[in-house]
């Protein structure tokens, strides 16, 4: 070998060695470390989302050191792809990996994280396949790649593992398993490098908080977004919508925004973005009339542009190579396409007072969305575009409203990491009530919001059961685009439906505060029991455990024991939905005293209870010392500057403390410090009675609170 060849060889060896090297971790926010493997691509989930960390929130989390496992994370570039290996201990469980519908525990799964509609199985193809997971050991890992990732979430065993499974003889050993234990999560990134983040806890909840803060903090909807919303039948015209809005008022059902489905547009699938003048002859007059009735308008659309739209021609050069239903696909990673899209939305809708959108079909179905061979003028690949298109539609439309200092709240069918602060809720057509609840639980691990929307039902019982759950979710919605159903369509349960829709309104101060905590502190408003201190599913269901070889398969064990039909709604509430046909259910209570939400009665402590609440009630329980600030039942959210009275409820025996969030409810002025947190305290007095205090409004800060009354729900 001559000297030149020798040098080339040495350089090659050195670079191979460096590709195998352990990762250097750089702390970029308190408790968040970034590592680089190979050469990461410029385009990532976080760049597409355009988010920046919410620094202030980190200061309210405990100080932590780099988790020791970080030093054992290995990244290597091989065959043009990046492999990551993150060690796992035997007892660890994994949560997250995006919006899964069927299980809360993810260990043992093999997932192809790929934006898609939900096809009925947790394969990784979902509306928000967020490449972030949380370990029960109190750390998390986020892979900032806009590629389709393959995740072996504790599957596949290396021959040189220090912790390798032991070979067993299937002939004679009953504990033989087809899926032997694996001591690592392996992730395949089809690119020559990637950015990885290790996020510390110490608790899994702290990990989730840090992740949300890294991605800009959670969204803070306008107050009206937390009211009730109805989506009308798809071919309704202006008169039909007006009639429906009046019906809500007349019948005494709350309504804050109403959604128009495809028929408002002159062309849909692909879309013109223009009003159908035969159904809506005077769009501006129509929108103002609705606003006068205190009902905002939300418009359904998909982003694919019809040849008949007046923006088609100009958009053509900045659209992708392939069409969707013969409509062009704006390349939203391209500035020109964004500005054309924005101008169109502004001109046709926002300038006349439309309050938000439902942006459909950005998740896809391979048979109609652009194929992976498509190209885009911005140079972003079809794969990257698929992974991030949901982010782009949210980002651009949010920016339009932000520019007007106006908050929006809408619906979208795809999102990804970095969309955390975007005011959108995910939905789909799958319609399994049970799986919708599991999705709600999993949304809290992934920085997205999900609504278990109600569409239609076979019976009044199913209608009410579904309705009761959607009231305890980020968006209380009936989506009647196909069914035309109204809240009162099942007369036998119409009163109960009304009671729950009004309860949703009464609870607005609580919901609003919980969303503020999401925004400022990264605490997801709807989340798994697994993030709740004192929750131990293993303890609660140990009698149901089968024994045998499960120890080798922690994932199987977890799935047999997991609780995927009850969740936490904010700081104090445990919600345990009932499903049609069910009269009895189990509820696993975390440690501590728990009380019935409706009566204030004690129900248990750290145990599994069986409840049969009857059709009128969805079981909801409150933590000891729980404080739920409520307002009077009403049909519309308070308007900007409108004062409202509070009824503050206290539950249980313990003293309570809560901070109520307040701001103008509609603008972004809170970003300039125009908000307040007011202390609510309930303390037991020497005479044994409970007494509540509410701190004064700070001078110069928003104050929407009128009179305050107290209700001590638990009588001794
Ligand atoms: C579906 C969407 C429904 C409804 C419908 C209208 O894609 O999921 O909620 O909007 O389109 O055609």
Boltz pocket constraint, residues with backbone or C-beta under 6 A from the ligand:
constraints:
  - pocket:
      binder: B
      contacts: [[A, 234], [A, 261], [A, 262], [A, 300], [A, 360], [A, 361], [A, 428], [A, 429], [A, 479], [A, 481]]
      max_distance: 6.0
